[in-house]
Amino acid sequence: MKEFIEYIVKNLVDEPDLVDVRCFQEEKGLLVEIRVGDSDVGKVVGKRGATIGAIRTICTTISARLGHRVRIKLIDAEEPASVAQE
């Protein structure tokens, strides 16, 4: 899942080297945190959240078919990353 999301996001942004995707196992499933450069946040979010919504829908559908749950979180530059273990 990590590689899939990383591939999608890196192809959306202007600064693919700043893309950081981390996965954490939680009680209820997998948490995927996406961090991008400040100038690329808008590209990942899209108009009215359409792009990040589409990424979430695709990942949720894939996970459901495999019997898993996934949460996708776009991390703000000022927001600290999750303290969970990878």
C-alpha beads as a LAMMPS data file, in Angstrom:
LAMMPS data file: protein, C-alpha beads

86 atoms
85 bonds

1 atom types
1 bond types

-500.0 500.0 xlo xhi
-500.0 500.0 ylo yhi
-500.0 500.0 zlo zhi

Masses

1 110.0

Atoms # bond

1 1 1 0.000 0.000 0.000
2 1 1 2.842 2.383 0.896
3 1 1 4.523 2.035 -2.491
4 1 1 1.207 2.496 -4.311
5 1 1 0.366 5.721 -2.467
6 1 1 3.927 6.989 -2.819
7 1 1 3.781 6.404 -6.586
8 1 1 0.499 8.308 -6.940
9 1 1 1.556 11.263 -4.780
10 1 1 5.036 11.612 -6.325
11 1 1 3.434 11.881 -9.758
12 1 1 1.069 14.645 -8.580
13 1 1 3.603 17.017 -7.022
14 1 1 6.337 19.325 -8.299
15 1 1 8.833 18.216 -5.639
16 1 1 8.666 14.400 -5.493
17 1 1 11.837 14.219 -3.379
18 1 1 9.943 15.829 -0.480
19 1 1 7.206 13.177 -0.464
20 1 1 7.287 11.036 2.667
21 1 1 4.781 8.207 3.153
22 1 1 4.761 6.311 6.439
23 1 1 2.568 3.414 7.521
24 1 1 1.646 2.585 11.106
25 1 1 -0.305 -0.403 12.362
26 1 1 -3.154 0.630 14.667
27 1 1 -5.803 -1.320 16.550
28 1 1 -8.390 -0.682 13.860
29 1 1 -6.112 -1.087 10.853
30 1 1 -3.393 0.719 8.953
31 1 1 -2.687 4.446 9.276
32 1 1 -0.922 5.969 6.265
33 1 1 0.591 9.416 6.760
34 1 1 1.489 11.466 3.706
35 1 1 3.813 14.459 4.004
36 1 1 4.635 16.691 1.018
37 1 1 6.385 20.033 0.476
38 1 1 4.455 23.159 1.484
39 1 1 3.977 24.213 -2.128
40 1 1 2.514 20.819 -3.071
41 1 1 -0.171 20.440 -0.392
42 1 1 -2.809 22.046 -2.618
43 1 1 -2.039 19.650 -5.462
44 1 1 -2.555 16.628 -3.225
45 1 1 -5.730 18.016 -1.653
46 1 1 -7.241 19.181 -4.966
47 1 1 -10.348 21.295 -5.448
48 1 1 -12.673 20.788 -2.494
49 1 1 -10.573 17.789 -1.430
50 1 1 -11.292 15.840 -4.603
51 1 1 -7.762 14.476 -5.110
52 1 1 -7.113 13.307 -1.546
53 1 1 -10.681 11.990 -1.494
54 1 1 -9.999 9.900 -4.588
55 1 1 -6.772 8.542 -3.079
56 1 1 -8.677 7.610 0.089
57 1 1 -11.469 5.943 -1.898
58 1 1 -9.075 3.830 -3.964
59 1 1 -7.055 2.746 -0.919
60 1 1 -10.153 2.006 1.151
61 1 1 -11.618 -0.102 -1.652
62 1 1 -8.402 -2.083 -2.118
63 1 1 -8.065 -2.626 1.638
64 1 1 -11.683 -3.720 2.004
65 1 1 -11.223 -6.343 -0.708
66 1 1 -8.273 -7.691 1.278
67 1 1 -10.247 -7.622 4.521
68 1 1 -8.294 -4.728 6.036
69 1 1 -8.996 -1.148 7.079
70 1 1 -6.905 1.879 6.154
71 1 1 -6.873 5.550 7.128
72 1 1 -5.095 8.122 4.976
73 1 1 -3.860 11.279 6.681
74 1 1 -2.197 14.245 4.951
75 1 1 0.263 15.711 7.454
76 1 1 0.709 19.476 7.599
77 1 1 4.270 20.853 7.677
78 1 1 3.767 22.150 11.238
79 1 1 2.069 18.966 12.438
80 1 1 4.320 16.362 14.071
81 1 1 4.392 12.882 12.596
82 1 1 2.682 10.050 14.419
83 1 1 4.454 8.668 17.442
84 1 1 3.316 5.147 16.573
85 1 1 5.828 2.493 15.618
86 1 1 6.281 1.749 11.918

Bonds

1 1 1 2
2 1 2 3
3 1 3 4
4 1 4 5
5 1 5 6
6 1 6 7
7 1 7 8
8 1 8 9
9 1 9 10
10 1 10 11
11 1 11 12
12 1 12 13
13 1 13 14
14 1 14 15
15 1 15 16
16 1 16 17
17 1 17 18
18 1 18 19
19 1 19 20
20 1 20 21
21 1 21 22
22 1 22 23
23 1 23 24
24 1 24 25
25 1 25 26
26 1 26 27
27 1 27 28
28 1 28 29
29 1 29 30
30 1 30 31
31 1 31 32
32 1 32 33
33 1 33 34
34 1 34 35
35 1 35 36
36 1 36 37
37 1 37 38
38 1 38 39
39 1 39 40
40 1 40 41
41 1 41 42
42 1 42 43
43 1 43 44
44 1 44 45
45 1 45 46
46 1 46 47
47 1 47 48
48 1 48 49
49 1 49 50
50 1 50 51
51 1 51 52
52 1 52 53
53 1 53 54
54 1 54 55
55 1 55 56
56 1 56 57
57 1 57 58
58 1 58 59
59 1 59 60
60 1 60 61
61 1 61 62
62 1 62 63
63 1 63 64
64 1 64 65
65 1 65 66
66 1 66 67
67 1 67 68
68 1 68 69
69 1 69 70
70 1 70 71
71 1 71 72
72 1 72 73
73 1 73 74
74 1 74 75
75 1 75 76
76 1 76 77
77 1 77 78
78 1 78 79
79 1 79 80
80 1 80 81
81 1 81 82
82 1 82 83
83 1 83 84
84 1 84 85
85 1 85 86
